[in-house]
Amino acid sequence: MPQLNPAPWFAILLFSWLIFLIIIPTKVLNHVSPHEPTPFSTEEHKTQPWDWPWQ
């Protein structure tokens, strides 16, 4: 039965993990977003306590 021969499948497994662990993360990490996120405002929001009507 040829499907029990691990030689070609083991090489395919190793090369696919090599691609997933080395090549793809470097391409993803080198991606630069064209628009850096900026905060909407720098002022602090003043919150007020809310009175619970059932207490």
FENFENVEN-V638510 format. One record per residue. N is the residue number from 1. SS is DSSP state (a for helix, b for strand, c for the rest). PHI is phi in whole degrees, 0 to 359 (* if undefined). Layout:
N;SS;PHI + N;SS;PHI
This chain:
1;c;* + 2;a;288 + 3;a;288 + 4;a;271 + 5;c;282 + 6;a;279 + 7;a;300 + 8;a;287 + 9;a;287 + 10;a;292 + 11;a;294 + 12;a;296 + 13;a;298 + 14;a;296 + 15;a;292 + 16;a;292 + 17;a;292 + 18;a;298 + 19;a;293 + 20;a;292 + 21;a;264 + 22;a;244 + 23;a;281 + 24;a;294 + 25;a;299 + 26;a;292 + 27;a;291 + 28;a;290 + 29;a;288 + 30;c;279 + 31;c;289 + 32;c;246 + 33;c;285 + 34;c;288 + 35;c;235 + 36;c;285 + 37;c;290 + 38;c;236 + 39;c;290 + 40;c;292 + 41;c;209 + 42;c;258 + 43;c;283 + 44;c;279 + 45;c;277 + 46;c;267 + 47;c;261 + 48;c;242 + 49;c;292 + 50;c;254 + 51;c;280 + 52;c;281 + 53;c;289 + 54;c;263 + 55;c;252
